[in-house]
Amino acid sequence: MSIDGNKVLIANRGEIAIRIMEACADLGLPFVALYTKEDAESGHIDAARRLGGDDSLYRIHNYLDAGDILSVADESGATAIHPGYGFFSENYRFARRVTQRDRPMTFIGPSWEVIRDLGDKINTKRLARALDVPTVPGSDRAIYDELEAESIAESLFEFQAKMGINRPVVLVKASAGGGGMGIDEVEDMARFRQTYRRIRNYSLRTFNDEGVLIEQRVFNFNHLEVQIASDRSGINPVHFGTRNCSVQSPGLQKRIEVAPGFRPENLHYGFDAAKLLDDITGYSLSIAREIKYDNVGTWEWIVTPQGDPFLMEVNTRIQVENGVSACIAKVRGDTDVNLVREQIRIGLGEPLGYTQDDVTFDGVSIEYRIIAEDTDNGFTPWVGKIEELGWTGREWLSLHTHVPTDRAYQIPTEYDPNLALAIIWGKDLAEAKARGLDFLNDLKMNGRDSSGASMRSNIPFLVKKTENLLEF
């Protein structure tokens, strides 16, 4: 199937919008770019003019205004919508609306049914267990009976005691909740019944559903991901390796990602790390095949110090850190791997065109998220104007940013303070870390806030965390 004749509307902003534009240009596809009043000085507007011309740009009120976005799609003659990440990227209702309207378009992501089914964490857990894929111990459905809830909690405390956990903790969660709402920790059965009743009543008041989930709380773990790609047939998924996303802010926002997820060639682990990586990629592919996954997606795992993996969830979208996986991958020996480009190509109906045997890996890659934030003050976002952003080009460095380098840039407070993504490659872990530190120490980024105080960023935090990457 040819992708010719398509025009892609990019329903996003910033760095990911630029990467989608560049991927469209690589594929010879015209695109439509969006911006808001708050983003009038964003570098993604410059990129749109450079790659698509003035006619490719449309101003909208809000990136979450579906009606406005679809109106632009109709006016511009777009045939497909790429949601990027965030915003509408995992909203199955939006994906369904795009594909089922009077003038149907292609949603560049998984089919809306897959987004719906894997977006339901209970459904994902049930599917995983049916395939003997390990998940976080606990209920795989909403619990409405208090005696059943107590039985599950007792079994979890016993399980943690067998694992040698000194301070066992059980999570009690509103099954209809999200974003940390309706969740509490219990350290013993004496408190469990009271907590269960409170969360059940909260869930009924807030969500009109008194269902409760009960899970083991895992404290000490590494956060690993498996990158999957599959075409619209849904029968031939391949993985693009693993990555480690354990360096996070206190709010569990990722700050450094490393591919592969562990490096047994350079570090010693208390378990068979190579087998662990093989296991989680195999498990992830089994779910992808079962549900006929049909685009790019990420399977998220937690791994305990004993090497026990548990599937957390599936992200049915491209992720910020897709480039760190592409950086170490080759397809039939070709190092020009671009997962955003692959996502568009297969999303528009082209066959994948290669198998797992064609995908190989080389070296170690590190991605740094450069963010305007005060890491010494609770990772508070820094608000001000960037007056200088500069770096030295290197063959082992890719840098993605929407911050203009030819003029000052006021960071809009309406959006997250992410400024740039730097992706570094090295032949091994030591070289990747050394190059990463070279980049961080060389990066020039200066600015002032409204009071004249100097800019704050997370660069010192990134430097500090580089020392122990991929160690458990």
C-alpha positions as CSV (number, residue, x, y, z in Angstrom):
1,M,0.0,0.0,0.0
2,S,1.3,3.4,-0.9
3,I,1.3,6.3,1.5
4,D,1.3,8.9,-1.4
5,G,-1.7,11.3,-1.4
6,N,-1.8,11.7,2.4
7,K,-1.5,14.9,4.4
8,V,-0.7,14.6,8.1
9,L,-2.2,17.0,10.6
10,I,0.2,17.2,13.6
11,A,-2.0,17.7,16.7
12,N,0.8,18.6,19.1
13,R,3.5,21.2,19.8
14,G,7.2,21.6,20.6
15,E,9.9,19.0,20.1
16,I,7.6,16.2,19.1
17,A,5.8,18.3,16.5
18,I,9.2,19.1,14.9
19,R,10.2,15.4,14.9
20,I,6.9,14.5,13.2
21,M,7.4,17.3,10.6
22,E,10.9,16.0,9.9
23,A,9.6,12.4,9.5
24,C,6.9,13.6,7.1
25,A,9.5,15.4,5.1
26,D,11.6,12.2,5.0
27,L,8.6,10.3,3.6
28,G,7.6,13.1,1.1
29,L,4.4,13.8,2.9
30,P,2.8,17.3,3.3
31,F,1.7,18.2,6.8
32,V,-0.4,20.7,8.7
33,A,1.1,22.2,11.9
34,L,-0.8,23.8,14.8
35,Y,0.1,26.5,17.3
36,T,-1.6,28.5,20.0
37,K,-1.2,32.2,21.1
38,E,1.0,31.0,24.0
39,D,3.2,29.1,21.5
40,A,3.6,32.0,19.0
41,E,7.4,32.1,19.6
42,S,8.0,28.4,19.6
43,G,10.6,27.0,17.4
44,H,8.1,24.4,16.0
45,I,6.6,27.3,14.1
46,D,10.0,28.0,12.5
47,A,10.3,24.4,11.6
48,A,6.9,24.3,10.0
49,R,7.6,27.3,7.8
50,R,11.0,25.8,6.8
51,L,9.7,22.3,6.0
52,G,6.1,23.0,5.0
53,G,5.8,26.7,4.1
54,D,3.4,29.3,5.6
55,D,0.4,27.5,4.3
56,S,1.2,24.5,6.6
57,L,0.5,26.6,9.8
58,Y,-2.8,27.0,11.5
59,R,-3.5,28.8,14.8
60,I,-6.0,27.2,17.2
61,H,-7.3,28.1,20.6
62,N,-6.2,24.9,22.5
63,Y,-4.4,21.7,21.7
64,L,-7.2,19.9,23.5
65,D,-10.1,21.4,21.5
66,A,-11.1,18.5,19.3
67,G,-13.6,20.5,17.3
68,D,-11.0,23.1,16.5
69,I,-8.5,20.5,15.4
70,L,-10.9,18.6,13.2
71,S,-12.1,21.9,11.6
72,V,-8.5,22.6,10.6
73,A,-8.2,19.1,9.3
74,D,-11.2,19.6,7.0
75,E,-10.1,23.1,5.9
76,S,-6.6,21.9,5.1
77,G,-7.6,18.6,3.5
78,A,-5.7,16.5,6.0
79,T,-6.2,12.8,5.6
80,A,-4.5,11.7,8.8
81,I,-3.9,13.0,12.3
82,H,-0.8,12.3,14.3
83,P,-1.4,13.1,18.0
84,G,2.3,12.9,19.2
85,Y,2.4,12.2,22.9
86,G,0.1,13.6,25.6
87,F,-3.0,15.5,24.6
88,F,-5.2,13.1,22.5
89,S,-2.6,10.4,22.0
90,E,-4.2,7.8,24.2
91,N,-7.8,9.0,24.0
92,Y,-9.7,6.2,22.2
93,R,-12.8,8.3,21.8
94,F,-10.9,10.9,19.8
95,A,-9.2,8.2,17.7
96,R,-12.6,6.6,17.1
97,R,-14.1,10.0,16.1
98,V,-11.2,10.7,13.7
99,T,-11.9,7.4,11.9
100,Q,-15.7,7.3,12.0
101,R,-16.7,10.8,11.1
102,D,-18.4,11.8,7.9
103,R,-15.0,12.5,6.3
104,P,-13.0,9.7,7.9
105,M,-9.3,10.1,8.5
106,T,-6.5,7.9,9.6
107,F,-5.4,8.1,13.3
108,I,-1.7,7.6,13.4
109,G,-1.5,5.3,16.4
110,P,-3.0,2.0,17.3
111,S,-6.7,1.3,16.3
112,W,-9.1,2.9,18.8
113,E,-10.2,-0.6,20.0
114,V,-6.6,-1.4,21.0
115,I,-6.2,2.0,22.7
116,R,-9.4,1.3,24.7
117,D,-8.6,-2.2,25.7
118,L,-5.0,-1.6,26.7
119,G,-5.8,1.8,28.3
120,D,-7.9,-0.1,30.9
121,K,-5.3,-1.3,33.4
122,I,-7.6,-4.0,34.8
123,N,-8.2,-5.4,31.3
124,T,-4.5,-5.3,30.6
125,K,-3.7,-7.1,33.8
126,R,-6.3,-9.8,33.0
127,L,-5.0,-10.2,29.5
128,A,-1.4,-10.5,30.8
129,R,-2.3,-13.1,33.3
130,A,-4.1,-15.2,30.8
131,L,-0.9,-15.4,28.8
132,D,1.2,-16.2,32.0
133,V,2.8,-12.7,31.8
134,P,3.8,-11.6,35.4
135,T,1.9,-8.6,36.7
136,V,2.1,-6.7,40.0
137,P,0.6,-9.1,42.5
138,G,-3.0,-8.3,43.5
139,S,-6.5,-8.2,42.1
140,D,-7.1,-8.1,38.3
141,R,-10.6,-6.8,38.7
142,A,-12.5,-4.4,40.9
143,I,-13.4,-6.0,44.3
144,Y,-16.8,-5.2,45.8
145,D,-16.9,-7.8,48.6
146,E,-15.1,-7.0,51.9
147,L,-14.3,-10.6,52.8
148,E,-12.7,-11.2,49.4
149,A,-10.7,-8.0,49.7
150,E,-9.4,-9.1,53.1
151,S,-8.4,-12.5,51.6
152,I,-6.4,-10.8,48.8
153,A,-4.7,-8.5,51.2
154,E,-3.7,-11.4,53.5
155,S,-2.2,-13.3,50.6
156,L,-0.2,-10.2,49.5
157,F,1.3,-9.7,53.0
158,E,2.2,-13.4,53.0
159,F,3.8,-13.2,49.6
160,Q,5.9,-10.2,50.6
161,A,7.0,-11.9,53.8
162,K,8.2,-14.9,51.6
163,M,10.2,-12.4,49.4
164,G,12.0,-11.2,52.5
165,I,10.5,-7.7,52.4
166,N,11.0,-6.1,55.8
167,R,8.2,-3.6,55.5
168,P,5.3,-5.1,53.5
169,V,2.8,-2.7,52.1
170,V,-0.5,-3.2,50.3
171,L,-2.0,-0.6,48.1
172,V,-5.8,0.0,48.3
173,K,-7.0,1.9,45.2
174,A,-10.3,3.1,43.8
175,S,-10.6,1.1,40.6
176,A,-12.3,4.0,38.8
177,G,-9.7,6.5,39.9
178,G,-6.6,7.8,38.2
179,G,-3.8,10.3,38.6
180,G,-3.1,9.2,42.2
181,M,-6.7,9.8,43.3
182,G,-8.3,7.4,45.7
183,I,-5.2,5.5,46.8
184,D,-3.7,4.6,50.2
185,E,-1.1,2.3,51.7
186,V,-1.7,-0.2,54.4
187,E,1.1,-1.8,56.4
188,D,-0.8,-4.5,58.3
189,M,-4.2,-6.2,58.4
190,A,-5.3,-4.2,61.5
191,R,-5.6,-1.1,59.4
192,F,-6.8,-2.8,56.2
193,R,-10.6,-3.0,56.8
194,Q,-10.9,0.6,57.9
195,T,-8.8,1.8,54.8
196,Y,-10.8,-0.5,52.5
197,R,-14.1,1.0,53.6
198,R,-12.8,4.6,53.4
199,I,-11.5,4.1,49.8
200,R,-14.7,2.2,48.8
201,N,-16.9,5.1,50.1
202,Y,-14.6,7.7,48.5
203,S,-14.9,5.9,45.1
204,L,-18.6,5.7,45.3
205,R,-18.9,9.4,46.1
206,T,-16.4,10.5,43.5
207,F,-16.8,8.1,40.7
208,N,-20.2,6.5,41.4
209,D,-18.4,3.1,41.6
210,E,-17.3,1.5,44.8
211,G,-15.0,-1.0,43.2
212,V,-11.5,-1.3,44.8
213,L,-8.2,-2.7,43.6
214,I,-5.7,-4.3,46.0
215,E,-2.1,-4.6,44.9
216,Q,1.4,-5.1,46.4
217,R,3.4,-1.9,46.8
218,V,6.9,-2.4,45.3
219,F,9.4,0.1,46.6
220,N,12.8,-0.8,45.4
221,F,12.7,-1.4,41.6
222,N,14.1,-0.4,38.3
223,H,11.7,0.9,35.7
224,L,12.2,-0.7,32.3
225,E,10.4,-0.4,29.0
226,V,10.1,-2.5,25.9
227,Q,9.6,-0.7,22.6
228,I,7.3,-2.5,20.1
229,A,6.3,-1.8,16.5
230,S,3.8,-3.6,14.4
231,D,1.9,-2.8,11.2
232,R,-1.8,-2.8,10.6
233,S,-2.0,-6.5,10.2
234,G,-1.2,-6.8,13.9
235,I,0.4,-10.2,13.4
236,N,4.1,-9.4,13.0
237,P,5.3,-7.2,16.0
238,V,9.0,-6.7,16.5
239,H,10.7,-5.1,19.5
240,F,13.3,-2.4,19.3
241,G,15.0,-3.4,22.6
242,T,14.6,-2.2,26.1
243,R,15.4,1.0,28.0
244,N,15.8,2.0,31.6
245,C,13.8,4.9,32.9
246,S,14.6,4.7,36.6
247,V,16.1,8.2,37.0
248,Q,13.0,10.2,37.8
249,S,11.8,13.3,39.7
250,P,10.1,12.8,43.1
251,G,6.8,13.1,41.1
252,L,7.9,10.1,39.0
253,Q,8.6,12.1,35.9
254,K,11.4,10.6,33.9
255,R,14.6,12.6,33.6
256,I,17.2,10.1,32.0
257,E,16.5,7.1,29.8
258,V,19.1,4.6,28.8
259,A,19.0,1.9,26.2
260,P,19.4,-1.0,26.7
261,G,17.6,-1.4,30.0
262,F,20.5,-3.3,31.7
263,R,24.1,-3.7,30.6
264,P,25.4,-7.1,31.9
265,E,28.4,-6.7,29.6
266,N,29.6,-3.8,31.7
267,L,28.0,-4.3,35.1
268,H,27.3,-7.1,37.5
269,Y,23.7,-7.8,38.7
270,G,22.4,-10.1,41.4
271,F,20.3,-11.9,38.7
272,D,20.7,-13.0,35.1
273,A,20.1,-9.6,33.5
274,A,20.4,-10.9,29.9
275,K,17.7,-13.5,30.5
276,L,15.5,-10.8,32.2
277,L,15.7,-8.6,29.1
278,D,14.9,-11.5,26.9
279,D,12.0,-12.5,29.1
280,I,10.3,-9.1,29.2
281,T,10.7,-8.6,25.4
282,G,9.1,-12.0,24.9
283,Y,6.3,-11.3,27.3
284,S,5.6,-7.9,25.6
285,L,5.5,-9.5,22.1
286,S,3.1,-12.2,23.3
287,I,0.6,-9.5,24.4
288,A,1.1,-7.5,21.2
289,R,0.3,-10.6,19.1
290,E,-2.7,-11.6,21.2
291,I,-4.4,-8.2,21.0
292,K,-3.2,-7.6,17.4
293,Y,-1.3,-4.4,18.3
294,D,-1.0,-2.3,15.1
295,N,1.4,0.6,15.6
296,V,4.2,1.8,17.9
297,G,3.8,1.3,21.6
298,T,5.7,0.7,24.9
299,W,5.3,-2.0,27.5
300,E,6.3,-0.7,31.0
301,W,7.8,-3.0,33.6
302,I,9.1,-2.8,37.1
303,V,12.0,-5.1,38.1
304,T,12.9,-6.0,41.7
305,P,16.4,-6.4,43.0
306,Q,15.9,-10.2,42.8
307,G,15.2,-9.9,39.0
308,D,11.5,-10.4,39.2
309,P,9.7,-8.5,36.4
310,F,6.1,-7.2,36.7
311,L,4.2,-5.6,33.9
312,M,2.7,-2.3,34.9
313,E,0.9,-1.0,31.8
314,V,1.0,-0.4,28.1
315,N,1.4,3.1,26.6
316,T,-0.4,3.0,23.2
317,R,1.6,5.9,21.7
318,I,5.0,7.2,20.7
319,Q,7.0,8.2,23.8
320,V,9.3,11.0,24.5
321,E,12.2,8.6,24.8
322,N,11.6,6.8,21.5
323,G,14.9,8.2,20.1
324,V,17.1,6.5,22.7
325,S,15.9,3.1,21.5
326,A,16.3,4.0,17.8
327,C,19.8,5.2,18.5
328,I,21.2,1.7,19.3
329,A,19.1,-0.1,16.7
330,K,19.8,-1.2,13.1
331,V,17.5,-2.6,10.5
332,R,19.3,-4.9,8.1
333,G,22.5,-3.1,9.1
334,D,21.1,0.4,8.5
335,T,21.6,2.8,11.4
336,D,19.0,5.3,10.1
337,V,16.3,4.1,12.4
338,N,13.5,6.6,13.2
339,L,10.6,5.3,15.2
340,V,8.4,8.4,14.5
341,R,8.9,7.8,10.8
342,E,8.1,4.1,11.2
343,Q,5.0,5.0,13.2
344,I,3.7,7.3,10.3
345,R,4.6,4.8,7.6
346,I,2.9,1.8,9.2
347,G,0.1,3.9,10.5
348,L,-0.8,4.9,6.9
349,G,-0.9,1.2,5.9
350,E,2.5,0.2,4.7
351,P,3.7,-3.2,5.8
352,L,6.5,-3.4,8.4
353,G,8.8,-4.9,5.8
354,Y,11.2,-6.6,8.2
355,T,11.3,-9.2,10.9
356,Q,12.9,-9.5,14.4
357,D,15.9,-11.2,12.8
358,D,16.5,-8.0,10.8
359,V,16.8,-5.8,13.9
360,T,20.1,-5.7,15.7
361,F,21.6,-3.5,18.4
362,D,24.9,-1.8,19.0
363,G,26.3,0.2,21.9
364,V,24.6,2.2,24.7
365,S,22.5,5.4,24.3
366,I,21.5,8.0,27.0
367,E,18.7,10.5,26.7
368,Y,18.7,13.6,28.9
369,R,15.6,15.6,29.4
370,I,16.7,19.2,29.7
371,I,14.2,21.0,31.9
372,A,13.8,24.4,33.4
373,E,13.3,23.4,37.0
374,D,14.8,23.9,40.4
375,T,15.8,20.4,41.5
376,D,17.0,21.7,44.9
377,N,13.5,23.0,45.6
378,G,11.2,20.1,44.9
379,F,11.8,20.2,41.1
380,T,9.7,23.4,40.9
381,P,9.3,24.6,37.3
382,W,11.4,27.7,36.6
383,V,9.6,30.5,34.8
384,G,11.5,33.1,32.8
385,K,13.2,34.0,29.5
386,I,15.9,31.9,27.9
387,E,18.5,34.2,26.5
388,E,21.1,31.7,25.2
389,L,20.9,28.0,24.1
390,G,23.9,26.5,22.4
391,W,25.9,23.3,22.1
392,T,28.7,21.8,20.1
393,G,27.6,19.4,17.3
394,R,29.1,15.9,17.7
395,E,28.6,12.8,15.5
396,W,27.4,10.9,18.6
397,L,24.9,13.6,19.7
398,S,21.3,14.3,18.6
399,L,19.5,17.3,20.2
400,H,15.8,17.9,19.7
401,T,14.4,21.3,20.9
402,H,11.7,23.8,20.1
403,V,13.6,26.6,21.9
404,P,14.9,29.1,19.2
405,T,18.6,29.6,19.2
406,D,18.5,32.9,17.3
407,R,16.4,34.9,19.7
408,A,15.3,35.0,23.4
409,Y,12.4,32.7,24.3
410,Q,9.9,33.2,27.1
411,I,8.9,29.8,28.5
412,P,5.1,29.6,28.4
413,T,3.6,28.7,31.8
414,E,0.7,27.0,30.1
415,Y,2.8,23.9,29.2
416,D,5.4,21.8,30.8
417,P,8.9,23.3,31.1
418,N,10.7,20.7,28.9
419,L,13.3,22.5,26.8
420,A,15.3,19.9,24.9
421,L,16.1,16.2,24.6
422,A,19.8,15.2,24.1
423,I,20.5,11.7,22.9
424,I,24.1,10.4,23.2
425,W,25.6,7.2,21.8
426,G,28.6,5.3,23.0
427,K,30.2,1.9,22.1
428,D,29.7,0.9,25.7
429,L,28.4,2.3,29.0
430,A,31.6,4.0,30.0
431,E,31.9,5.8,26.7
432,A,28.2,6.8,26.7
433,K,28.5,8.2,30.2
434,A,31.7,10.1,29.4
435,R,30.2,11.6,26.3
436,G,27.0,12.5,28.2
437,L,29.0,14.4,30.8
438,D,31.0,16.2,28.0
439,F,27.7,17.3,26.5
440,L,26.2,18.5,29.8
441,N,29.3,20.4,30.8
442,D,29.5,22.0,27.3
443,L,25.8,23.0,27.0
444,K,25.3,26.8,27.2
445,M,21.9,27.7,28.6
446,N,21.3,31.0,30.3
447,G,18.3,33.2,31.1
448,R,16.6,35.4,33.6
449,D,13.3,35.5,35.4
450,S,11.1,38.6,35.9
451,S,13.2,39.6,39.0
452,G,16.5,39.3,37.1
453,A,17.5,36.1,38.9
454,S,19.5,33.6,36.8
455,M,17.9,30.6,35.2
456,R,17.6,27.3,37.0
457,S,17.8,24.0,35.2
458,N,18.1,20.3,36.0
459,I,21.6,20.0,34.5
460,P,23.4,19.6,37.8
461,F,21.0,16.8,38.7
462,L,21.6,15.1,35.4
463,V,25.4,15.3,35.9
464,K,25.1,13.7,39.4
465,K,22.8,10.9,38.2
466,T,25.0,9.9,35.3
467,E,27.5,8.3,37.6
468,N,25.4,5.3,38.5
469,L,23.3,4.7,35.4
470,L,22.0,1.2,34.9
471,E,23.2,0.1,38.4
472,F,20.6,-1.4,40.6
